[in-house]
Every structure is written in structure tokens, then in C-alpha cells.
Amino acid sequence: MKSTIRKLALAGGLAGAFVGGSLLWTAIEQRPLRYTIDPIPLEGEVFHTGDHLGLPVDLEVADGNVLAIDRYGAKSLHVIDAARGSLVASVGSPGEGPSEFMAPTTITRDRSGRVWVLDMTTQRMTRIDLERLEETGAWADSSFQLHGALVTDLSWTSDRGLIAGGVFPEARFGLLDGSGTLTEQAGRFPAMEGDVPAVLRQQAFESRFAAHPHGRRFAVAARYAGRIDLVDDRGVSLGEVTAPLPFEPRFEVMRKGDFPVAAFPPSSTTGYIDVASTRDFVLGLFSGRTEADFPGRDNYASDIHVFDWTGALITVLRADRDLFAITVDEDRGRLLAIAHDPVPAILSFMLPALSGPAVVVAVDRVPRPSADE
């Protein structure tokens, strides 16, 4: 029996199709482009590397140290001296028990400066006590479970609660109290024409968070779109940045049992794979690649779009290699980044002086990397 395919033309750059009775959504794709200005080149130096690094996925600066969480290392958390780049300690074994991690995803600080690690698999937050680690070797101060929804990324708010992205039935964000309990769902999804279920919108706009130091503003960078939203600590929109390459997610719908899943084909473009912030700026690590054109490299990026907190685009930085995650060490005026090739490492880039919005647009295709790149 043949499947019936009926195409639908929807407004806003979306298209849908009924295939065998199931509605599939997609969006008009925009390919990676060049910019009307020359990006500012950043030349990196190896800040830290070693055999103890498996596959670091996120990093943070705290209390004179750089902390990196490691998804596939023998230890899940590496503490590195911020001045010398030397290893202070590697702690936390793989597992589900106390002081263990299955899938450490995000490292974040609360408004008091305390460091926490989110384990997305166990849905647990673990506090890292750097002072105790230095004095006694003990480090896992406390932990709590997240309740009420599946959380994929989060950040602490000014009232010591949390704003989170994940799977929420009614809204884009979840607001959690300091014990990890979902107290409210808030925030609208970006406009998508057509009756797209919330669960698919959440997957399509999977995002990373970066907080302003005072914790009342957040940059929410979409992984599968050329979009960074600015929101307050209640999830209310403050606008979006002026992205040089705005595009919407392109996805198809698969089903796992009764659960619809957004599937991103090789031709879909990856957007912002990470985001960092300072008091004055938001830095989005932008891929703009497709798996079809960059096999195995679409989840990496070398371009960093810099915005101020009003959303104005300031400039574009271009690192001399592919990066996976970024953070800013404001005290030393540098960008710290995770690279996985040729070996896992944490890199350091001195940041140029940044001031004033620039007129930057994308105008031409980015070429494929050459064989020797």
C-alpha cells in the first residue's frame, strides 16, 4: 500500500507534509554565508591538555580556577589553575551514585558564586565545593534532583531559583526553585506557523543559556536556528539579537512509540552550539554548517558573533580552529574554549577591545574546508 503524500504551504518559511497520515514539518533552509566585514582573527594557544581529558563538553571560570566537565574521561570534572594552566585535581567517576556522573552537560554558578554541574541523564545537580577540595580533597558538597520535567540546560536566576530549557508541556522555559522543583512554565516559543505541538517546538529550539552576571537577563542560543533570544529571569522576552544569519529550524518528525521526535536531516543547518556572556556582551559560537557539507564537523564552529545586551551585533570573531564550547575569563581578558582535535584541549584566545555596534550581514556561501585544514 502506497503512502499518501500531501504537501502544505505554510507561512513564515515553513512547509509541512502528510505522509501516511502523519504531519511532518520542515523549514526553508539558508546556507552558511560570508560576512560583509572581515572577521577579527583569534589565534589560540593551548592552555591545558593531557591524557586525562576524554571529551570535555563545558567549562567555567570560578575562584581562580577553570573547571571543565568531561563526558568520556576517567574522571568527570577537571579543576585547572587559571593562572598557570596546571591540573589541580580530576574528580568524579562515571556512574549514578553520589559524586558520580552519567552525562555531565552543564557547569554553572549560582548568584553566590557556588559551582554546580547538571547531569542530564540522572537529572541531578551537584555542587562543587572548590574550597573543600583544596583543603581536604572532598568536593561534592551537596546535590538535589530536578523534578517536574526533563531539563536539558539551565542557569541560576537572581533569586537563587533556576530558569531551564527542556521538555515542558505548556511553555518554552521552566522555572525551578532552589531545590529543583518545577514551579512554573513560562516563555513563548518563536513564531512557527501551523499547529506544531509544543514538544516539537521544544526540540526544534533546543538552546544553551548564558546569564548576565546580575542574573536578571539571559541569552538563549538556539542550536538548530540562527537565533539568540534575550529573556528576563521569568522567561519574558526582552527581544532577540540582530543575528547576521537568521534562519529557522529545519526538521522532520519521527516517532518513538507515541512520542513525536524532531529529526534533523543532514541538509539542515546547525546554528549556535554554545553561548557565553560578560557584563557587556553576549558571545555566540556559531556553526552555520550542515552535516552534508561538513561531515562530522557541523557540531563545531570557529565563528563567534558578539552582541551587546540590547541585541546589537558588535562584530564577528574567527578562531583559528574548530571549537566545541566557550567561556570568558573577564579578569584576564581572554576567551577560553574547548577543542577536540587533534587532541582534546582547552585553548586560550586574547580578546580584542570591543565597542560599538557594527553593520554586519552575511552575503555569500562559506566554502567547504580544504583537505589540509
C-alpha positions as CSV (number, residue, x, y, z in Angstrom):
1,M,0.0,0.0,0.0
2,K,1.4,3.4,-1.0
3,S,1.7,6.2,1.4
4,T,-0.3,9.3,0.6
5,I,1.9,12.5,0.5
6,R,0.1,15.8,0.5
7,K,2.3,18.9,0.7
8,L,1.2,22.0,2.6
9,A,2.4,25.5,2.0
10,L,2.6,27.4,5.4
11,A,3.5,31.0,6.0
12,G,6.8,32.0,7.7
13,G,9.1,29.8,5.7
14,L,7.6,26.6,6.9
15,A,6.4,23.7,4.9
16,G,4.5,20.6,6.0
17,A,3.5,17.3,4.5
18,F,1.1,14.5,5.4
19,V,2.9,11.2,4.9
20,G,0.7,8.2,5.6
21,G,-1.4,10.3,7.9
22,S,1.5,11.8,9.9
23,L,2.2,15.5,9.6
24,L,5.9,16.3,9.0
25,W,7.3,19.8,9.5
26,T,10.3,21.4,7.8
27,A,11.5,24.9,7.1
28,I,13.2,26.7,4.3
29,E,16.9,26.3,4.7
30,Q,19.5,29.1,4.5
31,R,23.1,28.1,3.8
32,P,26.2,29.4,5.7
33,L,27.4,32.7,4.3
34,R,30.3,35.1,4.3
35,Y,30.1,38.4,6.1
36,T,30.3,42.0,4.7
37,I,33.3,42.7,7.0
38,D,36.4,40.7,7.7
39,P,36.0,38.7,11.0
40,I,38.6,39.6,13.6
41,P,41.1,36.7,13.7
42,L,41.8,35.0,17.0
43,E,45.0,33.0,17.4
44,G,44.7,30.3,20.1
45,E,47.3,28.9,22.5
46,V,47.0,25.6,24.3
47,F,46.1,26.5,27.9
48,H,45.7,22.9,29.1
49,T,45.8,19.4,27.7
50,G,46.7,15.9,28.7
51,D,45.8,12.2,28.6
52,H,43.2,12.7,31.5
53,L,41.0,14.7,29.1
54,G,38.5,12.4,27.4
55,L,35.9,14.6,25.7
56,P,35.3,17.8,27.6
57,V,32.0,19.4,26.8
58,D,31.6,22.6,29.0
59,L,33.8,24.9,31.1
60,E,33.5,27.7,33.6
61,V,35.9,30.1,35.4
62,A,35.5,30.2,39.2
63,D,37.6,31.1,42.3
64,G,40.9,31.3,40.4
65,N,40.3,28.0,38.6
66,V,39.0,26.8,35.2
67,L,36.6,23.9,35.6
68,A,35.9,21.5,32.7
69,I,33.3,18.7,32.7
70,D,34.3,15.6,30.8
71,R,31.7,13.3,29.2
72,Y,34.0,10.4,28.4
73,G,37.1,10.8,30.7
74,A,38.0,8.5,33.6
75,K,37.0,11.5,35.7
76,S,34.1,13.7,35.1
77,L,35.4,17.1,36.4
78,H,38.8,18.7,35.9
79,V,40.0,21.6,38.0
80,I,42.7,23.7,36.4
81,D,44.7,26.6,37.8
82,A,43.6,29.6,35.9
83,A,46.9,31.4,36.1
84,R,49.3,28.5,35.2
85,G,47.1,26.1,33.3
86,S,48.2,23.2,35.5
87,L,45.9,20.5,36.7
88,V,44.7,20.9,40.3
89,A,42.5,17.8,40.5
90,S,40.3,15.4,38.5
91,V,37.4,14.1,40.4
92,G,34.0,12.4,39.9
93,S,33.7,8.9,38.3
94,P,31.2,7.7,35.8
95,G,28.1,6.3,37.4
96,E,24.8,7.1,39.1
97,G,25.8,7.1,42.7
98,P,26.8,10.0,44.9
99,S,29.7,12.0,43.5
100,E,29.3,10.2,40.1
101,F,28.0,11.5,36.8
102,M,26.4,9.7,33.8
103,A,26.2,12.6,31.4
104,P,27.5,15.8,32.8
105,T,26.2,18.5,30.5
106,T,26.4,22.0,32.0
107,I,28.5,23.7,34.6
108,T,27.1,26.8,36.1
109,R,27.4,29.2,39.0
110,D,24.6,30.4,41.3
111,R,24.3,34.1,42.3
112,S,26.5,33.4,45.3
113,G,29.3,32.1,43.1
114,R,28.9,28.5,44.0
115,V,29.6,26.0,41.2
116,W,27.1,23.3,40.1
117,V,27.1,20.6,37.5
118,L,24.0,19.3,35.7
119,D,23.8,15.6,34.9
120,M,21.2,15.4,32.1
121,T,20.8,11.6,32.4
122,T,20.2,11.4,36.1
123,Q,18.6,14.9,36.2
124,R,20.7,15.8,39.2
125,M,22.5,19.0,40.2
126,T,25.8,18.5,42.2
127,R,27.5,21.4,44.0
128,I,31.3,21.5,43.6
129,D,33.0,22.9,46.7
130,L,36.3,24.2,45.5
131,E,37.4,25.4,48.9
132,R,36.9,22.0,50.5
133,L,38.6,20.3,47.5
134,E,41.7,22.4,48.1
135,E,41.7,21.9,51.9
136,T,40.6,18.2,52.3
137,G,40.2,16.7,48.8
138,A,36.5,16.3,49.4
139,W,34.5,18.2,46.7
140,A,30.8,17.1,46.3
141,D,29.2,19.4,48.8
142,S,25.5,18.6,48.1
143,S,23.1,17.6,45.4
144,F,19.5,17.7,44.5
145,Q,17.2,16.1,41.9
146,L,15.2,18.0,39.3
147,H,11.5,17.3,39.4
148,G,8.6,18.1,37.1
149,A,10.2,17.9,33.6
150,L,13.2,16.8,31.6
151,V,15.8,19.6,31.7
152,T,18.5,19.9,29.0
153,D,20.2,23.1,30.1
154,L,19.7,25.7,32.8
155,S,21.1,28.8,34.6
156,W,20.6,30.3,38.0
157,T,18.5,33.4,38.4
158,S,18.9,36.3,40.8
159,D,16.6,34.9,43.4
160,R,18.5,31.6,43.5
161,G,16.0,29.8,41.5
162,L,16.7,28.4,38.1
163,I,15.5,29.0,34.5
164,A,15.7,25.9,32.3
165,G,15.2,24.6,28.8
166,G,13.9,21.1,28.3
167,V,10.6,19.3,27.7
168,F,7.8,21.3,29.3
169,P,4.1,20.7,28.3
170,E,3.0,24.3,28.1
171,A,5.9,26.7,27.5
172,R,9.4,27.2,26.3
173,F,11.1,27.5,29.7
174,G,10.7,26.0,33.1
175,L,11.2,28.0,36.4
176,L,12.5,25.9,39.2
177,D,13.1,26.7,42.9
178,G,16.4,26.2,44.6
179,S,15.5,22.6,45.4
180,G,15.0,21.7,41.7
181,T,11.2,21.6,41.7
182,L,9.4,22.9,38.7
183,T,7.2,25.8,40.0
184,E,6.1,27.5,36.7
185,Q,6.2,27.2,33.0
186,A,6.9,30.5,31.1
187,G,8.1,32.0,27.9
188,R,6.7,31.8,24.4
189,F,8.2,29.9,21.5
190,P,9.4,31.8,18.5
191,A,6.6,32.1,15.9
192,M,6.0,29.0,13.8
193,E,3.0,28.9,11.5
194,G,0.9,25.8,11.7
195,D,-0.2,23.6,14.5
196,V,3.2,22.4,15.6
197,P,3.0,20.7,19.0
198,A,4.9,22.1,21.9
199,V,7.1,19.0,22.3
200,L,8.4,19.5,18.7
201,R,8.9,23.2,19.2
202,Q,11.0,22.5,22.3
203,Q,13.2,20.1,20.4
204,A,13.4,22.4,17.4
205,F,14.5,25.3,19.6
206,E,16.9,23.3,21.9
207,S,19.1,26.0,23.4
208,R,22.0,26.9,25.6
209,F,21.8,29.6,28.3
210,A,24.2,32.3,29.3
211,A,23.4,34.7,32.2
212,H,24.3,38.3,32.7
213,P,26.4,38.5,36.0
214,H,23.5,40.0,37.9
215,G,21.3,37.1,36.9
216,R,18.3,39.1,35.7
217,R,18.9,38.7,31.9
218,F,19.7,35.7,29.9
219,A,20.9,34.9,26.4
220,V,19.2,31.8,25.0
221,A,21.0,30.5,21.9
222,A,19.2,28.1,19.6
223,R,21.2,25.1,18.4
224,Y,19.2,24.5,15.2
225,A,18.4,28.1,14.3
226,G,20.3,31.3,13.6
227,R,18.7,32.9,16.7
228,I,19.6,34.1,20.2
229,D,16.7,35.3,22.4
230,L,17.1,37.7,25.3
231,V,14.8,37.0,28.3
232,D,14.4,38.0,31.9
233,D,14.5,35.8,34.9
234,R,10.8,35.0,34.5
235,G,11.3,33.9,30.9
236,V,9.7,37.0,29.5
237,S,11.1,38.1,26.1
238,L,13.3,41.1,26.0
239,G,13.8,40.8,22.3
240,E,16.3,38.9,20.1
241,V,19.7,39.7,18.8
242,T,20.4,41.0,15.4
243,A,21.9,37.8,14.0
244,P,23.9,38.1,10.8
245,L,22.4,34.8,9.5
246,P,18.9,34.3,10.9
247,F,17.2,31.1,9.9
248,E,14.6,28.8,11.4
249,P,14.9,25.1,12.3
250,R,14.5,22.5,9.5
251,F,13.3,19.2,10.8
252,E,11.2,16.2,10.1
253,V,9.1,14.2,12.5
254,M,9.9,10.7,13.6
255,R,8.0,8.7,16.2
256,K,9.3,6.7,19.1
257,G,6.2,4.9,20.1
258,D,3.6,7.6,20.7
259,F,6.2,10.3,21.3
260,P,7.0,12.6,18.3
261,V,10.7,13.4,17.8
262,A,12.2,16.1,15.7
263,A,14.8,14.7,13.4
264,F,17.3,17.0,11.7
265,P,18.4,15.8,8.3
266,P,22.0,16.1,7.0
267,S,20.9,19.1,4.9
268,S,19.7,21.1,7.9
269,T,21.9,23.9,9.2
270,T,23.3,24.0,12.7
271,G,23.1,27.3,14.5
272,Y,24.6,28.4,17.8
273,I,26.3,25.5,19.5
274,D,27.3,27.5,22.6
275,V,26.9,30.9,24.2
276,A,28.9,32.9,26.8
277,S,28.5,36.3,28.3
278,T,30.1,39.2,30.2
279,R,28.7,42.3,31.8
280,D,28.6,44.0,28.4
281,F,28.5,41.3,25.7
282,V,26.9,38.1,24.5
283,L,29.2,35.8,22.5
284,G,27.5,33.1,20.4
285,L,29.6,30.3,18.9
286,F,28.0,29.9,15.5
287,S,28.3,26.8,13.2
288,G,26.3,27.7,10.1
289,R,27.2,24.2,8.8
290,T,25.3,21.2,7.6
291,E,26.3,17.6,8.1
292,A,26.0,17.1,4.4
293,D,28.7,19.7,3.6
294,F,30.8,19.2,6.8
295,P,30.5,15.5,7.8
296,G,31.2,15.1,11.5
297,R,32.0,18.8,11.8
298,D,28.6,20.5,11.9
299,N,28.6,20.5,15.7
300,Y,31.8,22.5,15.8
301,A,32.4,26.2,14.9
302,S,35.1,28.8,14.6
303,D,32.9,31.9,14.2
304,I,31.9,33.9,17.3
305,H,29.1,36.5,16.9
306,V,29.5,39.3,19.5
307,F,26.4,41.2,20.6
308,D,25.7,43.7,23.3
309,W,22.8,43.1,25.8
310,T,20.4,45.2,23.7
311,G,20.9,42.6,20.9
312,A,23.0,44.8,18.6
313,L,25.7,43.0,16.7
314,I,29.1,44.3,17.6
315,T,31.5,42.2,15.4
316,V,32.4,38.7,14.3
317,L,35.5,36.9,15.7
318,R,37.0,33.9,13.9
319,A,39.1,31.4,15.8
320,D,42.0,29.6,14.0
321,R,40.5,26.2,14.7
322,D,37.2,24.5,15.4
323,L,35.7,24.9,18.8
324,F,33.0,23.0,20.8
325,A,32.3,25.2,23.8
326,I,33.4,28.7,25.1
327,T,33.5,30.8,28.2
328,V,35.0,34.2,29.0
329,D,37.7,34.9,31.7
330,E,37.0,38.6,32.2
331,D,39.7,39.1,34.7
332,R,42.4,38.1,32.2
333,G,40.6,39.4,29.1
334,R,40.6,36.1,27.3
335,L,38.2,33.6,25.7
336,L,38.7,30.0,26.9
337,A,37.4,27.3,24.6
338,I,37.2,23.5,24.3
339,A,38.7,21.9,21.2
340,H,38.6,18.2,20.4
341,D,41.1,18.0,17.5
342,P,43.8,17.0,17.0
343,V,43.7,16.0,20.7
344,P,41.2,17.2,23.4
345,A,42.4,20.6,24.8
346,I,41.4,23.8,26.4
347,L,42.6,26.8,24.4
348,S,43.1,30.4,25.3
349,F,42.4,33.4,23.0
350,M,43.1,37.0,23.9
351,L,40.0,39.1,23.2
352,P,40.3,42.3,21.3
353,A,38.8,45.6,22.6
354,L,35.1,45.6,21.7
355,S,32.9,48.7,21.4
356,G,30.0,50.0,19.3
357,P,27.6,48.1,17.1
358,A,28.7,47.3,13.6
359,V,26.7,46.7,10.4
360,V,27.5,43.0,9.7
361,V,25.4,40.9,7.3
362,A,26.0,37.6,5.6
363,V,26.3,37.8,1.8
364,D,28.0,34.7,0.4
365,R,28.4,31.0,0.9
366,V,31.2,29.7,3.2
367,P,33.4,27.3,1.3
368,R,34.0,23.7,2.4
369,P,37.2,23.3,4.4
370,S,40.2,22.3,2.3
371,A,41.8,19.0,2.7
372,D,44.7,20.5,4.7
373,E,42.5,22.4,7.1
